[in-house]
Amino acid sequence: KDRRVTVYSGAFEQVLHQQLKVDIYDGVLFDFGVSSPQIDQA
């Protein structure tokens, strides 16, 4: 089975409005760039 990952980058609003040129997708990962000392130490 051919597995591919397509990465889109941009502001949240831009990503939501991009025309996804893939037939099937099974997940979405959002990286909001949030960090804190507590998260970094986890």
CHARMM-style PDB file with segment names, atoms N, HN, CA, C and O in Angstrom:
ATOM      1  N   LYS     1       0.854  -1.186   0.000  1.00  0.00      PROA
ATOM      2  CA  LYS     1       0.000   0.000   0.000  1.00  0.00      PROA
ATOM      3  C   LYS     1       0.894   1.242   0.000  1.00  0.00      PROA
ATOM      4  O   LYS     1       1.817   1.353   0.807  1.00  0.00      PROA
ATOM      5  N   ASP     2       0.617   2.147  -0.889  1.00  0.00      PROA
ATOM      6  HN  ASP     2      -0.133   2.057  -1.544  1.00  0.00      PROA
ATOM      7  CA  ASP     2       1.403   3.377  -0.999  1.00  0.00      PROA
ATOM      8  C   ASP     2       0.896   4.400   0.005  1.00  0.00      PROA
ATOM      9  O   ASP     2      -0.254   4.833  -0.068  1.00  0.00      PROA
ATOM     10  N   ARG     3       1.749   4.781   0.938  1.00  0.00      PROA
ATOM     11  HN  ARG     3       2.683   4.429   0.998  1.00  0.00      PROA
ATOM     12  CA  ARG     3       1.359   5.768   1.947  1.00  0.00      PROA
ATOM     13  C   ARG     3       2.103   7.068   1.669  1.00  0.00      PROA
ATOM     14  O   ARG     3       3.320   7.079   1.488  1.00  0.00      PROA
ATOM     15  N   ARG     4       1.361   8.141   1.641  1.00  0.00      PROA
ATOM     16  HN  ARG     4       0.372   8.132   1.788  1.00  0.00      PROA
ATOM     17  CA  ARG     4       1.964   9.443   1.364  1.00  0.00      PROA
ATOM     18  C   ARG     4       1.517  10.446   2.402  1.00  0.00      PROA
ATOM     19  O   ARG     4       0.417  10.359   2.949  1.00  0.00      PROA
ATOM     20  N   VAL     5       2.379  11.387   2.658  1.00  0.00      PROA
ATOM     21  HN  VAL     5       3.273  11.458   2.214  1.00  0.00      PROA
ATOM     22  CA  VAL     5       2.072  12.477   3.575  1.00  0.00      PROA
ATOM     23  C   VAL     5       2.197  13.771   2.795  1.00  0.00      PROA
ATOM     24  O   VAL     5       3.211  14.011   2.140  1.00  0.00      PROA
ATOM     25  N   THR     6       1.179  14.598   2.860  1.00  0.00      PROA
ATOM     26  HN  THR     6       0.355  14.403   3.392  1.00  0.00      PROA
ATOM     27  CA  THR     6       1.201  15.905   2.217  1.00  0.00      PROA
ATOM     28  C   THR     6       1.196  16.959   3.305  1.00  0.00      PROA
ATOM     29  O   THR     6       0.343  16.940   4.192  1.00  0.00      PROA
ATOM     30  N   VAL     7       2.144  17.875   3.241  1.00  0.00      PROA
ATOM     31  HN  VAL     7       2.838  17.891   2.521  1.00  0.00      PROA
ATOM     32  CA  VAL     7       2.279  18.905   4.264  1.00  0.00      PROA
ATOM     33  C   VAL     7       1.886  20.250   3.670  1.00  0.00      PROA
ATOM     34  O   VAL     7       2.398  20.656   2.627  1.00  0.00      PROA
ATOM     35  N   TYR     8       0.978  20.929   4.340  1.00  0.00      PROA
ATOM     36  HN  TYR     8       0.561  20.599   5.188  1.00  0.00      PROA
ATOM     37  CA  TYR     8       0.587  22.285   3.965  1.00  0.00      PROA
ATOM     38  C   TYR     8       1.029  23.214   5.074  1.00  0.00      PROA
ATOM     39  O   TYR     8       0.869  22.904   6.255  1.00  0.00      PROA
ATOM     40  N   SER     9       1.579  24.344   4.702  1.00  0.00      PROA
ATOM     41  HN  SER     9       1.710  24.596   3.743  1.00  0.00      PROA
ATOM     42  CA  SER     9       2.071  25.298   5.688  1.00  0.00      PROA
ATOM     43  C   SER     9       1.450  26.655   5.422  1.00  0.00      PROA
ATOM     44  O   SER     9       1.245  27.047   4.273  1.00  0.00      PROA
ATOM     45  N   GLY    10       1.154  27.362   6.494  1.00  0.00      PROA
ATOM     46  HN  GLY    10       1.319  27.044   7.427  1.00  0.00      PROA
ATOM     47  CA  GLY    10       0.607  28.700   6.342  1.00  0.00      PROA
ATOM     48  C   GLY    10      -0.181  29.086   7.565  1.00  0.00      PROA
ATOM     49  O   GLY    10      -0.280  28.317   8.521  1.00  0.00      PROA
ATOM     50  N   ALA    11      -0.738  30.271   7.536  1.00  0.00      PROA
ATOM     51  HN  ALA    11      -0.658  30.895   6.759  1.00  0.00      PROA
ATOM     52  CA  ALA    11      -1.591  30.717   8.627  1.00  0.00      PROA
ATOM     53  C   ALA    11      -2.830  29.833   8.670  1.00  0.00      PROA
ATOM     54  O   ALA    11      -3.238  29.263   7.657  1.00  0.00      PROA
ATOM     55  N   PHE    12      -3.421  29.727   9.853  1.00  0.00      PROA
ATOM     56  HN  PHE    12      -3.090  30.190  10.676  1.00  0.00      PROA
ATOM     57  CA  PHE    12      -4.566  28.836  10.059  1.00  0.00      PROA
ATOM     58  C   PHE    12      -5.661  29.084   9.027  1.00  0.00      PROA
ATOM     59  O   PHE    12      -6.192  28.140   8.443  1.00  0.00      PROA
ATOM     60  N   GLU    13      -5.996  30.339   8.806  1.00  0.00      PROA
ATOM     61  HN  GLU    13      -5.565  31.106   9.281  1.00  0.00      PROA
ATOM     62  CA  GLU    13      -7.061  30.675   7.848  1.00  0.00      PROA
ATOM     63  C   GLU    13      -6.672  30.263   6.432  1.00  0.00      PROA
ATOM     64  O   GLU    13      -7.511  29.781   5.670  1.00  0.00      PROA
ATOM     65  N   GLN    14      -5.396  30.453   6.077  1.00  0.00      PROA
ATOM     66  HN  GLN    14      -4.715  30.845   6.696  1.00  0.00      PROA
ATOM     67  CA  GLN    14      -4.941  30.082   4.741  1.00  0.00      PROA
ATOM     68  C   GLN    14      -5.044  28.577   4.529  1.00  0.00      PROA
ATOM     69  O   GLN    14      -5.468  28.117   3.469  1.00  0.00      PROA
ATOM     70  N   VAL    15      -4.650  27.817   5.545  1.00  0.00      PROA
ATOM     71  HN  VAL    15      -4.305  28.191   6.406  1.00  0.00      PROA
ATOM     72  CA  VAL    15      -4.684  26.358   5.415  1.00  0.00      PROA
ATOM     73  C   VAL    15      -6.119  25.872   5.262  1.00  0.00      PROA
ATOM     74  O   VAL    15      -6.390  24.975   4.465  1.00  0.00      PROA
ATOM     75  N   LEU    16      -7.042  26.461   6.024  1.00  0.00      PROA
ATOM     76  HN  LEU    16      -6.822  27.190   6.672  1.00  0.00      PROA
ATOM     77  CA  LEU    16      -8.442  26.049   5.931  1.00  0.00      PROA
ATOM     78  C   LEU    16      -9.012  26.289   4.542  1.00  0.00      PROA
ATOM     79  O   LEU    16      -9.859  25.524   4.083  1.00  0.00      PROA
ATOM     80  N   HSD    17      -8.561  27.339   3.867  1.00  0.00      PROA
ATOM     81  HN  HSD    17      -7.873  27.961   4.240  1.00  0.00      PROA
ATOM     82  CA  HSD    17      -9.142  27.692   2.577  1.00  0.00      PROA
ATOM     83  C   HSD    17      -8.345  27.155   1.388  1.00  0.00      PROA
ATOM     84  O   HSD    17      -8.734  27.378   0.241  1.00  0.00      PROA
ATOM     85  N   GLN    18      -7.244  26.455   1.640  1.00  0.00      PROA
ATOM     86  HN  GLN    18      -6.928  26.274   2.572  1.00  0.00      PROA
ATOM     87  CA  GLN    18      -6.481  25.883   0.536  1.00  0.00      PROA
ATOM     88  C   GLN    18      -7.286  24.762  -0.102  1.00  0.00      PROA
ATOM     89  O   GLN    18      -7.980  24.007   0.579  1.00  0.00      PROA
ATOM     90  N   GLN    19      -7.183  24.671  -1.395  1.00  0.00      PROA
ATOM     91  HN  GLN    19      -6.620  25.285  -1.948  1.00  0.00      PROA
ATOM     92  CA  GLN    19      -7.844  23.561  -2.087  1.00  0.00      PROA
ATOM     93  C   GLN    19      -6.925  22.355  -1.966  1.00  0.00      PROA
ATOM     94  O   GLN    19      -5.827  22.332  -2.523  1.00  0.00      PROA
ATOM     95  N   LEU    20      -7.391  21.357  -1.232  1.00  0.00      PROA
ATOM     96  HN  LEU    20      -8.283  21.375  -0.779  1.00  0.00      PROA
ATOM     97  CA  LEU    20      -6.581  20.158  -1.043  1.00  0.00      PROA
ATOM     98  C   LEU    20      -6.622  19.322  -2.311  1.00  0.00      PROA
ATOM     99  O   LEU    20      -7.690  18.908  -2.760  1.00  0.00      PROA
ATOM    100  N   LYS    21      -5.452  19.079  -2.883  1.00  0.00      PROA
ATOM    101  HN  LYS    21      -4.584  19.415  -2.518  1.00  0.00      PROA
ATOM    102  CA  LYS    21      -5.374  18.352  -4.146  1.00  0.00      PROA
ATOM    103  C   LYS    21      -5.082  16.877  -3.894  1.00  0.00      PROA
ATOM    104  O   LYS    21      -4.250  16.276  -4.573  1.00  0.00      PROA
ATOM    105  N   VAL    22      -5.769  16.301  -2.916  1.00  0.00      PROA
ATOM    106  HN  VAL    22      -6.445  16.789  -2.364  1.00  0.00      PROA
ATOM    107  CA  VAL    22      -5.637  14.879  -2.629  1.00  0.00      PROA
ATOM    108  C   VAL    22      -7.036  14.278  -2.604  1.00  0.00      PROA
ATOM    109  O   VAL    22      -8.001  14.934  -2.213  1.00  0.00      PROA
ATOM    110  N   ASP    23      -7.130  13.028  -3.025  1.00  0.00      PROA
ATOM    111  HN  ASP    23      -6.346  12.495  -3.343  1.00  0.00      PROA
ATOM    112  CA  ASP    23      -8.427  12.363  -3.093  1.00  0.00      PROA
ATOM    113  C   ASP    23      -8.891  11.892  -1.718  1.00  0.00      PROA
ATOM    114  O   ASP    23     -10.076  11.978  -1.393  1.00  0.00      PROA
ATOM    115  N   ILE    24      -7.959  11.396  -0.915  1.00  0.00      PROA
ATOM    116  HN  ILE    24      -6.997  11.326  -1.179  1.00  0.00      PROA
ATOM    117  CA  ILE    24      -8.313  10.817   0.382  1.00  0.00      PROA
ATOM    118  C   ILE    24      -7.367  11.383   1.430  1.00  0.00      PROA
ATOM    119  O   ILE    24      -6.157  11.454   1.210  1.00  0.00      PROA
ATOM    120  N   TYR    25      -7.911  11.778   2.550  1.00  0.00      PROA
ATOM    121  HN  TYR    25      -8.894  11.720   2.728  1.00  0.00      PROA
ATOM    122  CA  TYR    25      -7.060  12.111   3.683  1.00  0.00      PROA
ATOM    123  C   TYR    25      -7.723  11.572   4.932  1.00  0.00      PROA
ATOM    124  O   TYR    25      -8.947  11.584   5.062  1.00  0.00      PROA
ATOM    125  N   ASP    26      -6.885  11.092   5.860  1.00  0.00      PROA
ATOM    126  HN  ASP    26      -5.891  11.082   5.754  1.00  0.00      PROA
ATOM    127  CA  ASP    26      -7.440  10.441   7.041  1.00  0.00      PROA
ATOM    128  C   ASP    26      -7.046  11.133   8.334  1.00  0.00      PROA
ATOM    129  O   ASP    26      -7.262  10.593   9.418  1.00  0.00      PROA
ATOM    130  N   GLY    27      -6.475  12.315   8.229  1.00  0.00      PROA
ATOM    131  HN  GLY    27      -6.300  12.754   7.348  1.00  0.00      PROA
ATOM    132  CA  GLY    27      -6.138  13.019   9.450  1.00  0.00      PROA
ATOM    133  C   GLY    27      -5.559  14.386   9.157  1.00  0.00      PROA
ATOM    134  O   GLY    27      -5.061  14.654   8.063  1.00  0.00      PROA
ATOM    135  N   VAL    28      -5.637  15.236  10.152  1.00  0.00      PROA
ATOM    136  HN  VAL    28      -6.042  15.018  11.040  1.00  0.00      PROA
ATOM    137  CA  VAL    28      -5.102  16.586  10.045  1.00  0.00      PROA
ATOM    138  C   VAL    28      -4.359  16.882  11.330  1.00  0.00      PROA
ATOM    139  O   VAL    28      -4.862  16.616  12.422  1.00  0.00      PROA
ATOM    140  N   LEU    29      -3.161  17.433  11.203  1.00  0.00      PROA
ATOM    141  HN  LEU    29      -2.752  17.649  10.316  1.00  0.00      PROA
ATOM    142  CA  LEU    29      -2.367  17.805  12.368  1.00  0.00      PROA
ATOM    143  C   LEU    29      -2.156  19.311  12.324  1.00  0.00      PROA
ATOM    144  O   LEU    29      -1.660  19.849  11.334  1.00  0.00      PROA
ATOM    145  N   PHE    30      -2.530  19.976  13.390  1.00  0.00      PROA
ATOM    146  HN  PHE    30      -2.933  19.538  14.194  1.00  0.00      PROA
ATOM    147  CA  PHE    30      -2.299  21.415  13.500  1.00  0.00      PROA
ATOM    148  C   PHE    30      -1.213  21.649  14.540  1.00  0.00      PROA
ATOM    149  O   PHE    30      -1.302  21.146  15.660  1.00  0.00      PROA
ATOM    150  N   ASP    31      -0.194  22.408  14.173  1.00  0.00      PROA
ATOM    151  HN  ASP    31      -0.122  22.816  13.263  1.00  0.00      PROA
ATOM    152  CA  ASP    31       0.861  22.800  15.108  1.00  0.00      PROA
ATOM    153  C   ASP    31       0.695  24.296  15.338  1.00  0.00      PROA
ATOM    154  O   ASP    31       1.002  25.110  14.467  1.00  0.00      PROA
ATOM    155  N   PHE    32       0.206  24.643  16.521  1.00  0.00      PROA
ATOM    156  HN  PHE    32      -0.044  23.982  17.228  1.00  0.00      PROA
ATOM    157  CA  PHE    32      -0.055  26.050  16.816  1.00  0.00      PROA
ATOM    158  C   PHE    32       1.178  26.775  17.346  1.00  0.00      PROA
ATOM    159  O   PHE    32       1.122  27.979  17.594  1.00  0.00      PROA
ATOM    160  N   GLY    33       2.283  26.066  17.523  1.00  0.00      PROA
ATOM    161  HN  GLY    33       2.329  25.088  17.322  1.00  0.00      PROA
ATOM    162  CA  GLY    33       3.506  26.702  17.983  1.00  0.00      PROA
ATOM    163  C   GLY    33       3.440  27.161  19.417  1.00  0.00      PROA
ATOM    164  O   GLY    33       4.134  28.103  19.800  1.00  0.00      PROA
ATOM    165  N   VAL    34       2.610  26.504  20.224  1.00  0.00      PROA
ATOM    166  HN  VAL    34       2.046  25.739  19.913  1.00  0.00      PROA
ATOM    167  CA  VAL    34       2.472  26.879  21.628  1.00  0.00      PROA
ATOM    168  C   VAL    34       3.552  26.172  22.422  1.00  0.00      PROA
ATOM    169  O   VAL    34       3.777  24.974  22.249  1.00  0.00      PROA
ATOM    170  N   SER    35       4.211  26.903  23.282  1.00  0.00      PROA
ATOM    171  HN  SER    35       4.028  27.876  23.422  1.00  0.00      PROA
ATOM    172  CA  SER    35       5.254  26.307  24.101  1.00  0.00      PROA
ATOM    173  C   SER    35       5.289  26.994  25.453  1.00  0.00      PROA
ATOM    174  O   SER    35       4.948  28.169  25.590  1.00  0.00      PROA
ATOM    175  N   SER    36       5.705  26.239  26.431  1.00  0.00      PROA
ATOM    176  HN  SER    36       5.982  25.285  26.319  1.00  0.00      PROA
ATOM    177  CA  SER    36       5.894  26.779  27.769  1.00  0.00      PROA
ATOM    178  C   SER    36       6.930  25.910  28.459  1.00  0.00      PROA
ATOM    179  O   SER    36       7.159  24.781  28.025  1.00  0.00      PROA
ATOM    180  N   PRO    37       7.562  26.393  29.516  1.00  0.00      PROA
ATOM    181  CA  PRO    37       8.544  25.562  30.226  1.00  0.00      PROA
ATOM    182  C   PRO    37       7.952  24.231  30.687  1.00  0.00      PROA
ATOM    183  O   PRO    37       8.642  23.211  30.662  1.00  0.00      PROA
ATOM    184  N   GLN    38       6.684  24.223  31.107  1.00  0.00      PROA
ATOM    185  HN  GLN    38       6.123  25.051  31.128  1.00  0.00      PROA
ATOM    186  CA  GLN    38       6.069  22.982  31.573  1.00  0.00      PROA
ATOM    187  C   GLN    38       5.928  21.977  30.427  1.00  0.00      PROA
ATOM    188  O   GLN    38       6.172  20.783  30.602  1.00  0.00      PROA
ATOM    189  N   ILE    39       5.535  22.471  29.263  1.00  0.00      PROA
ATOM    190  HN  ILE    39       5.336  23.441  29.121  1.00  0.00      PROA
ATOM    191  CA  ILE    39       5.385  21.577  28.111  1.00  0.00      PROA
ATOM    192  C   ILE    39       6.749  21.086  27.656  1.00  0.00      PROA
ATOM    193  O   ILE    39       6.907  19.905  27.348  1.00  0.00      PROA
ATOM    194  N   ASP    40       7.737  21.974  27.608  1.00  0.00      PROA
ATOM    195  HN  ASP    40       7.608  22.934  27.858  1.00  0.00      PROA
ATOM    196  CA  ASP    40       9.065  21.597  27.137  1.00  0.00      PROA
ATOM    197  C   ASP    40       9.703  20.535  28.022  1.00  0.00      PROA
ATOM    198  O   ASP    40      10.466  19.703  27.531  1.00  0.00      PROA
ATOM    199  N   GLN    41       9.403  20.549  29.315  1.00  0.00      PROA
ATOM    200  HN  GLN    41       8.783  21.225  29.714  1.00  0.00      PROA
ATOM    201  CA  GLN    41      10.003  19.590  30.238  1.00  0.00      PROA
ATOM    202  C   GLN    41       9.259  18.263  30.243  1.00  0.00      PROA
ATOM    203  O   GLN    41       9.784  17.272  30.749  1.00  0.00      PROA
ATOM    204  N   ALA    42       8.056  18.219  29.695  1.00  0.00      PROA
ATOM    205  HN  ALA    42       7.629  19.025  29.284  1.00  0.00      PROA
ATOM    206  CA  ALA    42       7.253  16.982  29.717  1.00  0.00      PROA
ATOM    207  C   ALA    42       7.849  15.924  28.812  1.00  0.00      PROA
ATOM    208  OT1 ALA    42       7.307  14.824  28.707  1.00  0.00      PROA
TER     209      ALA     42
END
